[in-house]
Amino acid sequence: MREQATDIVAEMVANVMSVTVQVGDKVAVGDQVILLESMKMEIPVLAEVGGTVRQIRVTAGDVVQEGDVLVTVA
């Protein structure tokens, strides 16, 4: 059986302040995976599903656009 992957995406244009997970980490629903900053406000990005972090597509200092994939969890 093939595992289902879920992409966690940016909901707005923002700067990546920090990546709080690594590939291979286990996450639960609601765990913080990325911390974004937009207009001087910190925006935590939370896991929408539980599973294992399979891919991280951003690093601290990156600028992301709305809809950009940040992390893939499977």
N, C-alpha and C positions, 0 to 999 in steps of 0.2 A: 504494500500500500504506500502510495506516495504522500509525503507530508505536505500540508497546506501552508504556504508562506503568506505572511501579512506584512505589507509595507506601512510604515508609520511616516506620515508626510507632514511638511510644514503647513501651517494654516494661514501664514502671512509672511510677508517679506521681513526678514530679521537677520541678525548676526548670531552665529553660533558662539555662545560663551564657553560652554564645556560639553564634552561627551562623557556621560556618567556610567557607561557600560563598555564592555569589550566583547569582541566576537567570542562566542562560546558561553557567555554568561547566561544564567537562567533568570528570567524575569516573570513577574506575576502581573496581572491586570492592575494598573494604577502605579506601577513602579516608574520612577523618573528615568528616562533614557538620554535625554538631551536637555540642555538649558539654553534657551534663546533669549536675545535682548532686542527689543524694538521700542523706539521712542522712550528710552531710559527706563523701561519696565522689563523685569525679568519674567520670562514665560517658560515654565517647566513643560516639557513634552513628555507625556505619560504613555506607557505601553497600553495598547487597546486590547491585547490578547496576552495570554501567558505562553511561554515557550522558551526557546533558546535563540539568542542573538546570532543570526547567520551572516549579516553583512552590515557594515557601517559605512555610509556614503559621504559623511562630512567630517571635518575636523574643526577644532576651535579656531576661530578667526574667519571661517567661511561666511559668505553672505548667501542666504537661501531665499528662493522665491516661493510664493504660494504654490503648493502642490508638489514641490520637490520631495523626493524620497530621502528620508534621513537614515532610517534603520529598517532592516528586514528581520522579522521574528518568525520562526517556524516551530 
